[in-house]
Amino acid sequence: MNRPISTRTHGMIDYALWVTTAGALPKMLNGATRTASLVRNAGTAASVNAMVTNYEAGLVRVMPMKGHLALDFMMCTALVLSPLFLPASERRYAFVPIALGVVGLITGLMTQTESPMEFAGFIPSRELSEAVADPDLTRN
C-alpha cells in the first residue's frame, strides 16, 4: 500500500498536534479535570514518543518507526475509547479525545513505516559478522 505521509511529515504533525494539544486544550476544558488530564498525558506521551523515535524529527533516535506507529495506534485507540472510562459528568467533552484519536489513527495508517534515518547508520559487513560469530577465526 502506498502511504502518502512521509516520516518527516509525520514528525512535524507529531510535534505540531501533540505539543500544542498538551499545552492548550487542557486549559480550555474548564471543569473537566479527568478529560483535561487525559489529553495532557496523551500529549506528553506522544511528545516523548516522537523524541525517542529514529526518524527525522527524533532527538534521541532509539525506537524504530514501526514501534512509534504501534505506540501511536495504542494511544489513539485508547483516546477513541475514552468515553467508556471518563466520568458521566465529563462526557460532553468526550469529542476532544475522540477527535484527537481519530486524527492520530488516520495519520498513523497513512504514514510510511520505514524512516530513511534507520538505514543511514552502520551496516556491518559479512567479514565483521563472521569475526563476531567466531572470534577464533584465523585470517590468511
N, C-alpha and C positions, 0 to 999 in steps of 0.2 A: 504494500500500500504506500502510495506517495504521500508523504507528510509535509505539508506546506510551511510549517513553522520551524525555523532553524533553531539550534540550541542557543545561539546568540540572542535571537529574538525572545526565546523563552526566558532567558536570563533577565532581559530588560523588563519583560512582563512580570516576572517574579518580584523584582525589586520595586517596580512602579506600583503594582497592585497590592502586594502584601505589606510592604513597609508603610505605604500610605494608609492601608486598611488598619494596621495595628496602631497607628497614631491617631487617625482622625475619627473613624467610625465609633469606637467605644465612647468617645465624648458626646456623640450625637444621640446615643441610646440612653437618655435620662430615665432612670427608674428601672431599667432592665439590667441589673447588675450581673446576672449569670450569662446573659447573651453577650454583654459587653466583655466579660471575662473570656468567654469562648472565642469571640472574634479577636481579641487582643492576643490570646495564647496561640491561636491558629496563625496569626500574622507573624508572631515571633518565631514559631516553629518553622514556618515556610521561609523566613529570612535566614535562619540558621542553616536550613536545608540548602538554600541557594549558595550560602557562603562556603560550604564544605564540598560542593559538587565540582567534579572535574570537567568544567566547561568554561566558556569564555568569560562568564560573569563570576566565576568562583574565586574566592580569595585563598582558601587553603588547598583545594583540589584533591580531596581524598576519596570521595564517593563517586562511583561511575554514574553516568547519566541514567542508565536503566534503574539503578537504585533510587535516584532522585525522583524519577517518574513514578516508581512504585510507592514511595512515601507520599508524593502528591496525590496519588489515587486514593490511598487510605485516608488521608486527612480530608480530602474533598468529599469523599463518600460519607465520612462522619459529619461533615458540615451539612450535607444534604439531608441526612437523617436526624439532625439536631432537634427538630420539633418534638421528636419522640421522647427526648430526655430533658427538655427545658421545662421549667415550671409553667403551669397553665396561665399564670398571670403575665408571663412574658411571651406568650405565643404570638401576640400581634407583631412582635419584632422578628419573628422567625424568617421572614423573607430575606433578611440581611445575610445570615449564614447560608441559607439555601442558594441565594444568588451567587455568593462567593464560591460555593461548592460547585455549582453548575459551570461557572466560568472556568474554574480550575480544572474540572474534568474535561471539558471541551478542549482547553488549551493543552492539557497533557496528552489527550488522544491524537491531537494534530501535530505534536512535536516529534522531530526526528529522535531516534533512540540512541544514536551514537554521535558523540561530540568529536570534532577534529582534534581537540586537545588530548583525547585519550590515545591517539595514535602518534602524537608528536614526541613522545618520550622515548626512552631507551628500549630497543628491541634486541634481545640477546641473540648472538649468532649460534650456529649449530655447534661450533667448537667449544664455546663457552658452556653451553648446555651439557655437552659430554664431559667436560672437565669438572663441572659441579657435580654431575651424577656419579662420576668415578674419579676421585682425586688422585688415585694411584696410577692413572693413565699415563703411560710413558710416551713421549713425543719423539719422533725420529728426525 
